[in-house]
């Protein structure tokens, strides 16, 4: 049975665009719940400016209070050297760096050209060497809402540039939900052939309803690491109408149903997902939390006497 490794990003990617601040106690409690679910990795928070992302202004406190479970990696997003220094002080297990393949999206999201992003991230990678592993997330790999098509060759070129810097892994992101399964299959096959020894994670959004289809295409092409967000929360603030990440519980349920081993305790994960609407104050997109597992059976209804 093929093993799939799953990373939940709800408390960083999922929460960062919520309008109302989620209390630190609530974040810590949710991460502690997720830590017991069998996930491989949890993206806890981001060490960015509190002015830029007020929701995550409590990054140090959250990292200092969570109960770390052996076997679970606690990763954080960092935008620059200062963010990396804060993350190291908070004993992050991994630094996750981000830049966009699309020049226009990088300008909108990070307010700088790609080459400047690459230069700054290279400094972070050098600073972290020998201290903590670094993963690089490449955004808009499957399309940009401002530029349209993102050339396949550009994804490969930027992946190669970061691989040469000695990063531990790469995350290939469908930031605005523009990917389709044929495109995913081609990208997965090419990157696995080119970077076979480098762990590759695929990150999908469900903006156009193809998130789970894209997960399946990637898994069938040999990708064994995925990001997801509990309840399907999240979305890109620089893409109008872009809905959230794929729902972790929906994706894991699907993968388990077709025979993959995720190591996740679905009952624990669904219990956490059921509490999520109370946390954010609104309904969440995830479907399995509403319908239940396909293995859940209901009492047989007696026929009406009428």
PyMOL commands that set and color helices and strands:
alter all, ss='L'
color gray80, all
select helices_A, chain A and resi 10-14+24-35+54-56+59-65+81-89+103-110+114-128+152-163+181-194+211-220+230-232+248-257+266-280+288-291
alter helices_A, ss='H'
color red, helices_A
select strands_A, chain A and resi 5-8+41-47+73-78+94-100+133-139+169-174+199-204+225-228
alter strands_A, ss='S'
color yellow, strands_A
deselect
rebuild
show_as cartoon
